[in-house]
Amino acid sequence: MTTNKPFGTLTPISEEAACCGDDCCGDSGSSEITHEQLETITAAVQYQYGSLASNAAERAADSTRVKATDKFYSEDQRDALPDEAAGASAGCGNPVGIADAQLGETVLDLGSGGGIDCFLAAKEVGPDGYVIGIDMTPRMLELAQKNAEKLGTENVVFKLGHIESIPQADNTVDLVISNCVIALSEQKGRVFSEIYRILKPGGRFVISDMVTSEALPAVVQKSATEWVACVGGAAVMSEYLKLVESTGFSTIEVVKEERSRPEAIDWQQNLINLTLRASKPS
């Protein structure tokens, strides 16, 4: 029996479609994504980011390619990272740069990729702190572990898992960070519920994500290519903020809001790089 795939046949997606710089990451409140579509989205995302991990060294060596680290991270931060970590970078902000991680804290990074934000956070929490990276792509986890060995980092662990079901006990994390990853999930409400569950009372999150000022065209919402580019799933910003509030978070603060593609004249002009901070009540 042939299954009717909502996106049709998935074709190889170029690595240039990865979340990076202006083509970065985002859930559309009006889209109707079925479980079958979620499986297809997941397959596309794993394919894309597995490919990105495999080509990390090549991307790092190519000075013509603008990586997320080039746009959003400071020179000091870039100098502290292995080349392959930078080569696998994909994001729309620098959440760890403003998260104010403290010595001894436990930090969890959703969609940790090659480990960039984990390694930067590991320096901030110090040897008595702990950093956990969660990613659903095995090749990204392999790359992150390889990068950890290069850096000699001992207070970071990487786990295979999905952001809709985080492999972490309740009330055990001080800070959750994420960089253009929640946009890849159509179950954003579940993601925020999971963040709330694992945070300690008084804990907080700082995330960068792709959102939009208006609902995306249906054809974009149904495009596998746009989904893996963190665009097809971009939530309307007002609905995104309401979702965070309805989950139970307090002191919700928009830290940064900027147009992702300011030169666009079509629906792309509505894409926004958002950095958001919120806390779980004590």
Protein Blocks (a to p, Z undefined) as FASTA:
>chain_A
ZZddfklpaddddfklpgehjlmgcddfkbccdfklmmmmmmmmmmmmmmmmmmmmmmmm
mmkbccfklmmpcfklmmmpcfklmmmgccfbdfklmnopaehiacddehklnolmmmmm
mmmnommbccddddfbfklmmmmmmmmmmnopakbccddddfklccbdehibfbdcdehk
lmmpcblmlmmmmmmmmpcghiacdddddddfbdcdfklmmpmklmmnommmpccfklmm
mmmmmnopahiacfbdcdfblmbcbfmlmpccddddddddZZ
